[in-house]
Amino acid sequence: MHVTDSFLNKGHLECAVLSVIERGSDRDPFKQLALKWILAQNLGETRSGNYRDACMIESMGTGVDNRGERFGYRLIKSVDLAEYPQLTTSNDIIRAKMTMCCIFRQDKNSRTVRVYSKGMLDMGEDGLAILSNNDATFTMMLSIAKATEIAEAKRLTLLALQHAQYACMSQRSEWSHAEDSSRETELTITSPPASAFDPRESLLQQIPSDPCTVCGKKPTISKFVRAYHHTCGVCKKRVCHKCHVKRKLFARSDSVVVACCKICIIASKRLHIDPRDPCPMLSA
């Protein structure tokens, strides 16, 4: 929840899943009924001197309507529970109330998902909040669109972890093969004769000469930074500036922005992810 809420809400400070009442199943892996709490400096784009917290119950999952069409839903409703009262340690924290309903329908033979959203956000009792309720509610509705960014970041992070695991296994295999070969053969290493230092040749050695993994273009020496290839943050291969995009990956400390090649972007869309699995995160 910490990871996803930081995407949806820029003013995110703290959050917690207080209780999971119902979990997903093989029939509906998206199913969840949970009690959650958030603390933010602002909800939506509305900024003020006070902090807002909210205690809410959230229900999500999928269903089938009377016409036999599948849809997804997400329902949020503020609740007042004696076990989780409003924070009274500071006058700067005001309890906000919200109600939201979202229905998701995917068009047939298309990757387009239509979203119907309706809700209300009450920022609190101060005068500024009354004027900001409409703007905050509108921004809260539009934040649903950022769910696609969260889904992409989750898939790219999982793909990066898979590539790292494969690279580690390959390296161990190479070390094992090298140890076996060293027992059978003995190599004599001779140093090449010393030559005059050439700064241009030294610069060429420092610049990786690997071509772009997407288009095959080789890096060139230029005074422009874009002439150098980047390293894809997912597959760790070299990629030119035309064949990569900046994307966020999940990490334990905070989300990180890396260069992603277009091949990894396409490959991540084909990954099968179970929403019940823990959110993948990089170690750093």
Buried (B, 14 or more C-beta within 10 A) or exposed (E): BEBBBBBBBEBBBEBBEBEEEEEBEEEBBBBBBBBBBBBBBBBBBBEBEBBBBBBBBBBBBBEEEEEEEEBBBBBBBBEEEEEBEEBEEEEEBBBBBBBBBBBBBBEEEEEEEEBEBEBBBBBBEEEEBEEBBEBBBBBBBEBBEEBEBBBBBBBBBBBBBBBBEEEEEEEEEEEEEEEEEEEEEEEEEEEEEEEEEEEEEEEEEEEEEEBBBBEEBEBEEEEEEEEBBBBBBBBEBBBBBEBBEEBBBBBEEEBBEBBBBBBBBEBBEEEEBEBEEEBBBBEE
